Amino acid sequence: MLALEALGWALADDRRAERLLSLTGLTPDRLRNGLSDRGVQAAVLEFLANHEPDLVLAADALNTTPEVLVAAARELSA
């Protein structure tokens, strides 16, 4: 659930959404069709974890902590 909320947050900003697609290699179709895919969810959270300003902003917007987002990324990647 957290990964989907993070994806929604990331896609709310056009520049951040473009950067997400560029850095993860995901396409809009892959995102739409892969929302339940652990790999897609992990890619979204890893995208945030690799850019501290977005990580902090996302954590605040999602009412969580950066550590929780990073931990979720690791868990989904395992």
N, C-alpha and C positions, 0 to 999 in steps of 0.2 A: 504494500500500500504506500509506503513512504517513497519508493522509487517512482510510482505513478504521480504522486503529489509533486515530487521534485521535477519530473518531466513537465508537468503543467506549468510549474513556476519558470522553468528554463525557457519554455516556448512562448511565454507571455511577452518576451522582449525579442524583437526581430533580430537585432545584432547578436544577442546571445544564442538564439535559435540557430542562426546561420553558423556560428562558431561551433555549436554542438554537433551539427551535421558534418561540418568540415573536419573536426578533430576526431570524431568517433567513427566516421565513415558510414554512418547510418543514413538511410534515405527516408524521405517522408513516408513512402510506402512501407518500408521495413519497420518504422516506428508504429504506424497504424496497425500493421499485421502482427507485430511482435510484442504488444503490450504485456502479454502474460509470459513472455520469454525471459528467463533469468539473465541471459546474456545481454539482452537489450536493457533490462533494468539495471544491471551492473554497469553497463557502459554509461548510462545517464549519471549514476552516482559517482562513478570514477571521473567523469567529466567535471563534476563539481569539486570532487576531492583534489583534483589537479590544479585548481585555480582558486586560491584562498579567498579572494574578494567575493566571488560567487558563492563559495561554500558558506561563508559567514552570512551573506545576505539570504541565501536559501534557508539556512538553519533558522534564522530569525523569522522569515516569512512563514515557515512551516511549524513554528513553535517547538523547535527541537534544538539540539546542539550540533556543532560541526562534528564532534566525536561520534555521535549517533549515526550521522550520514556516512562517515568514513567506515564505521563498523559494518553498516548495512552493505556498503559496496564490497567490503572484504567477504562478507558472508555469501553474497550473491555470486561472487567470483570463484568461491571454493567448490 
